[in-house]
Amino acid sequence: MANEDNFLDFATVRDMLIDANERRGQLTYEQKAALQHAEWAASNARNGHVTRGEHFEQLRARLVAEVDVFAKHPGLAAKVAELIPTHPEDIEAVLRSKRVKSDDRTNGDTDAILDIVRQVYSFEQ
């Protein structure tokens, strides 16, 4: 059996918890707290952009396919896709958080990542 990681964004988690609430009629305390956080995190209150599951998955897949460092670290691609970075410093913070070596990256990686984010979310900086 292949060991594949499944990455979910806040919008998908929110939708899953809303669906569970509708089916069951109630959520546990922990689920309510998770729903409240997911609603905030998927809204424009967190980073100025409403997130959607389709955009997250499209961005994550493109990052893994087009940026070499994310082929080696797909979890970081999911983190970047969830953050929707608009500045090089945002990307560097994520890469440094996992101590990705500078030899794993090229000089154009940051610009490529920002270009892909702009294309998926269709916004200008």
TILUMKOL-468369 format. One line per 5 residues: number of its first residue (from 1); their letters; for each residue x, y, z of C-alpha. Coordinates in steps of 0.05 Angstrom, whole numbers, padded with zeros to 5 digits. Each point is the difference from the previous one (the first is absolute). Layout:
// TILUMKOL-468369
NUM> A> X Y Z  ...
//
This chain:
// TILUMKOL-468369
1> MANED> 00000 00000 00000  00027 00068 -00019  00014 00049 00056  -00033 00064 -00026  -00014 00061 00042
6> NFLDF> -00067 00034 -00008  00001 00074 00012  -00063 00039 00017  -00010 00074 00001  -00042 00039 00050
11> ATVRD> -00057 00009 -00050  -00007 -00075 -00009  00003 -00013 00074  -00054 00053 00011  -00044 -00032 -00053
16> MLIDA> 00010 -00069 00030  -00018 00024 00070  -00062 00037 -00025  -00022 -00063 -00036  00012 -00042 00063
21> NERRG> -00041 00050 00041  -00058 -00004 -00050  00001 -00076 00000  00008 -00010 00075  -00035 00061 00025
26> QLTYE> 00057 00017 00047  00075 00003 00006  00045 -00014 00059  00034 00058 00036  00065 -00015 -00037
31> QKAAL> -00035 -00002 -00068  -00035 00066 00014  00066 00032 00017  00031 -00029 -00063  -00058 00025 -00041
36> QHAEW> 00006 00070 00029  00074 00001 -00015  -00009 -00028 -00071  -00054 00052 -00015  00047 00056 00021
41> AASNA> 00060 -00030 -00035  -00037 -00010 -00066  -00028 00072 00002  00033 00063 -00024  00010 00020 00073
46> RNGHV> 00062 -00043 00005  00041 00022 -00060  -00044 00044 -00042  -00020 -00056 -00047  -00058 -00048 00006
51> TRGEH> 00026 -00071 -00010  -00035 -00055 -00038  00017 -00073 -00003  00007 00000 -00075  00051 00057 00001
56> FEQLR> 00039 -00033 00056  00006 -00066 -00038  00016 00034 -00066  00055 00042 00033  00028 -00058 00039
61> ARLVA> 00003 -00045 -00061  00033 00053 -00043  00052 00015 00054  00018 -00073 00005  00003 -00008 -00076
66> EVDVF> 00036 00064 -00017  00047 00016 00058  00053 -00051 00015  00006 00013 00074  -00074 -00018 00010
71> AKHPG> 00008 -00066 -00038  00047 -00020 00057  -00044 00033 00054  -00074 -00006 -00019  -00022 00019 00070
76> LAAKV> 00032 00068 -00010  -00038 00009 -00065  -00064 -00011 00038  00021 00051 00053  00017 00052 -00053
81> AELIP> -00065 -00014 -00036  -00039 00011 00064  00038 00065 00017  -00009 00031 -00070  00065 00039 00006
86> THPED> 00006 00068 -00034  00070 00018 00023  00067 -00036 -00006  00008 00004 00076  -00062 -00043 00009
91> IEAVL> 00030 -00055 -00043  00068 00004 00034  -00033 -00007 00068  -00034 -00065 -00020  00063 -00029 -00031
96> RSKRV> 00042 00019 00059  -00051 -00030 00049  00018 -00069 -00027  00073 00017 -00010  00000 -00011 -00074
101> KSDDR> 00072 00006 -00023  00017 00055 -00048  00031 -00052 -00047  -00070 -00030 -00008  -00024 00067 -00028
106> TNGDT> 00017 00043 -00059  00002 00075 -00002  -00064 00002 -00042  -00042 -00044 00045  -00029 00058 00040
111> DAILD> -00019 00038 -00062  -00030 -00063 -00032  -00041 -00013 00062  -00027 00071 00002  -00017 -00004 -00075
116> IVRQV> -00038 -00065 00010  -00039 00030 00059  -00018 00061 -00042  -00024 -00044 -00057  -00043 -00045 00043
121> YSFEQ> -00031 00056 00041  00000 00051 -00057  00023 00059 00040  00055 00051 -00005  00046 00019 00056
//
